[in-house]
Amino acid sequence: MTLKVAIQMDPIGPIDINADSTFRIAEEAQARGHSLFYYTPDRLYWNDGRVMARGWPLEVRRVVGDHFSLGAEQDVDLGDYDVVWLRQDPPFDMGYITTTHLLEHLTPKTLVCNDPFWVRNFPEKLLVLKFPDLIPPTIIARDLATLRAFKAEHGDIILKPLYGNGGAGVFRLEHGDRNLASLHELFTGMSREPLIAQKFLPAVEKGDKRVILIDGEPVGAINRVPAEGETRSNMHVGGRAERTALTARDLEICKAIGPTLRDHGQMFVGIDVIGNWLTEINVTSPTGIQELERFDEANIAAKIWEAVEAKRG
């Protein structure tokens, strides 16, 4: 099977080819004989009933500093493609949301991964609310008095922007910390969005597990350990990836959420688990493929493409 594949992603030049999951997806697609077309989100557009993109035919190679070649720039009708990958990173703002509205017009003729309608309606910090028994004590609110009451009840909490990513803007407020009002003023001065707060989970010191699911099924996990003196385990801010195994609790969580992901077209998902608790379900450009492949000596990208090809078969 040979597929025409378009990839909507952030600029390919600056990526780390030894960590970037989109690069790994493209590399495996090319190895399987699929053709690649690349464009950035700002080059997606609607014209006369067609979803179009201005971009380039793409070839990738695992050579640091020389990892891609582009063909001649051209405008293409994405409706002519078999698969479109929605892979730009957050922030999950109105620009991001608009791309999901445009890409939604391609379905079901073109397979968009992940399904843009449900990417739009399944933001990572909100999708977990469908599974209240799996998550730690959590509140989503903008009102300061409501947030204060939550902190008074739980003492040690994590406060973060609802649509943030990569560990940006994540604060731990311990017992006796008096910065809640100041942080609330800072965040609400920057946006009209609510904040999310969760009870602090001491188990994060041993790591924040990233579990990869393909079409609703878990295929492995990595553990992300915070740097010394850090609460955040995100690798963007110095977290260290290490080998880990799926526990019975991890599999229980995956069994509970897997059908929802599969039934709503979320082909490649990364969930975050701290201790026994689910904290996020990442559907907007999740990461972790390459680290998992190195630890488990498995071709996770091939498993992704096997699932995609089965849907295109």
N, C-alpha and C positions, 0 to 999 in steps of 0.2 A: 504494500500500500504506500503510495506517495501522496503526501498532503501539501497543500499550499497553506503556509502558516505566516500570519502577521503578528508582530509583537509590539504592543504599545508599552513603552517603558521610558524611564528617565534617560538622559544622554548616556550612551554606551561607553564613551571615551574614558571617564573617570572611574569606572567600576573596578572593584577588586575581583579579578577573575578566579581567585582561589577561595572566595567566600560568597560571591553573588549567585543567588539561586536562579535568577533569570538567565544569566549566562549559561549555567549548567543545563537548563531546559533547552536553550537554543543549541548548545553543543550536542546534546543527545538527539534532538530533532534532526540536525544536519547529519549525524552519524547514521540515522535511520533512513536517509534519502529524502527527507522532506525539504522543500524549498522555504527560504526565510525572507521576510520583508520586515523592515524595522522603521518605526516612526515614533516621535515623541508626542505626548498628549496635546500639545499646542498645535499640532499639525493634523489633528482629527477635525473633520468638518462634515456638515450636511449640505447637500446641494441637489435640488431638483429631485427629491425623493430617494437619493442615494447617500449612504454613509461612506465618506471618502477619507483618504489619508494621503498626505504628501510625505514621501519617505524614500527609502533606498532598499534594493535587494541587499541581503546581508550574508556574509560568510564570517564564521568565527574560528578562532584557533587558540590553543592554550599556550600563548607566548606573551609573557608579561611585557607591556609596552607596545605590543604589536598584535593585539588580540582580535582585531576585526578588519574587514575590508567592505567597502560599500560600492554598489553599482551606481548607475546613473540615477540621479534624483528623478522621481516620477510621481504622478498622481494615480492612485488606484482606487477601484471600487471594492471596498472590503466585503461586499456581498458576493464577490467572486472567489473568496477564500474559504477553505474548509474549516480553519481554526483561527481564532483571534485570541491572543493572550492579553488580558488586562493586568499589567504588571508594574505600573508606576507606583512609587511609594506614596504614602500619605504625606502631608496632612489631608484628612478627609474633609475637604472644604467644598465650596460650591463649584469650583473648577473641576474637582474630582467627580462630584455628583453629576455634573453636566455630561461628562464623558460616559457615565453609565447610562444616562438617558439616550444618548446617541447610539451607543453600542447595542442597546436593547432592541433596536429596530432590525438588527441582523439576525436575531434568533427567530425561529429555530433552524433556519436554513444553514446558517453558519454557527458553529459551536464556539461560544465565547466562554473562556475559562478565566476566572470563575464567572458564573452567570451574573451579568451586570445588574439585573433587577434585584437579586438577593444580596449582592455586594452592597448595593445602596441601602437595602433594608436590614442588613445584618452587620452594622458596625461592631467592631470587636468587643467594645466595652458594654454594648447593649444586648448583643445576642446572648450573652451569659445569663441575662435576666429570665430567659425562658427555662432555666434550670436552677431554680432557687435552692434546691436541696444540695446542689453540688458546689455552691460558691460560699465564700466567707461572708460574714455580715457586711452588707454593702448599702450605700445610699447614693442616690443621684439627686442633687438639689442645687439650687442657686441661692436660696434664702440663707443668710448667715445664721439666723437663730436655729434653723433646722440642722445645719451642719454642726453648730455648737452642741446641740443636744446629742447628736450622734457621737461626737468626741467625748462628751461627758459620760456617755454610757460605756464606750469601749476603751477610752483612755489613750491607747497607743494606736495611731491610725496612719494610713497612707492617703494622701490627697493628691489628685492629679487632674489635668484637663481631660474632658470627656472624649475629645477627638485627637489627643496627642499620639505620639509614636516615638519609638526609639529611646524611651526613658526620659524624654524631654519634659521638664516641668513636674517631675515626680518628687514629692516631699514627704518625709516621715515626720509626723508630729507626735512626739512621745508624751508620756504623762507629764503634766506641768508646763508643756510648751505653750507659749503665749502668742504664737505667730499666726494663728488661724485667721484672725480678722485682717491682718496685713496681707496675707496671701489671698484671701477672698477679695480684697480691694484690688490687688494686682491683677488677678485673673478676670474679674468682672469688668475691670477697666479695659481689658484687651479684647473681650468678646461678649456676646450675649448668651453664650451657652452655659448650661449647668456644669457643675463639677461632679466628679465621682470620688467617693471616699470609701475605703475598706478597712476593716480591722487589720492591724499589722500582724503578719504571720511570722513568728520567729524562725520558722523552718527555712525561710529564704536565705539564711546564713549558710545553709548547706546546699543551696542552689534553687534555681527556678527552672523547672523542667519544660523543655519545648518538645511536644509530641507532634509528629507529622502524621496527618491522615490523608489518604488518597481515596477519593470517592467514598468517604465515610468510614474507611477502614484504617486502623493504625498500622504504620509500617516501621516505627522505631522512634527513638527519642534521644536527645542530648540534654545534658545538664549544664546550665549556665550559672557559674558561681560568681558572686559579686567580688569586685576588687577590695583590697583591704580598706576599711573605713567607709565603704559604700553600701547603701541599701539596694541600689538598682543593680540588676544582674545583666542588663542588656549589653550585648557585645559592642554596641556603638559607644558605650561609656566605660569600657574597660573590663567587662565581664569575661570570664574565661570559660570556654567550652570544654566539657569532659565527657567521657563515655558514661553511659548509664543504661539501665534496662527498664522495660515497662513492668510496673508492679500490678498486682491484682486491682488496686484502686484505680490506677491509670486506665486499665482495660474496662473497668466498670464505668468510668466517666466516658470513655470512647463509645462504649455500647449504648449509653444513654443519648449521646449527642449525634452519633454517626448517622442514623436514619434521617435526621433533620438536614444534615449537610448533604447527604446523597440525594435526597428528594428535591433539594433546591439548587442543584447544579454547582455545588462548591467542591470542585475537583481536587484542589490542593489547599490544605488548611493546616495551620500550625496553632495548637492550643498551648496555653501556659498553665502549668500545674505547680503549686507550691505546697509541699506536704501532701495533704489529702484533699486540697481544694483547687477547683478550677477558677482561674482569675481572668483569663481572656480567651476568646476564640478569634484568631486572626485570619481573616479572609481577604484582606486588601494587601496583596503582594507579600505573603509570608516568606520567611527565610528559614535556613537550617539544613537544606539539602546536602551541601558539600561537607559540612561538619559530620553529619550523620553517615554519609558515604565513607568518609575516612575512618570513623570509629568502627562501623559495622562491616566494612569492606563489602558493601552492597551497592548496586546500581539503582538508587532511588529514582533518579530521573527516568530510567527505563520503565519503572513501574508506573510513573505518571503517564508516560506516552502510551504504554499498553492500555491504560484506562481510557485515554483519549481516543486511541485508534479503535477500541472496541465500540465506542459511541459513534464513530464515523464509518464503521464497517458496514 
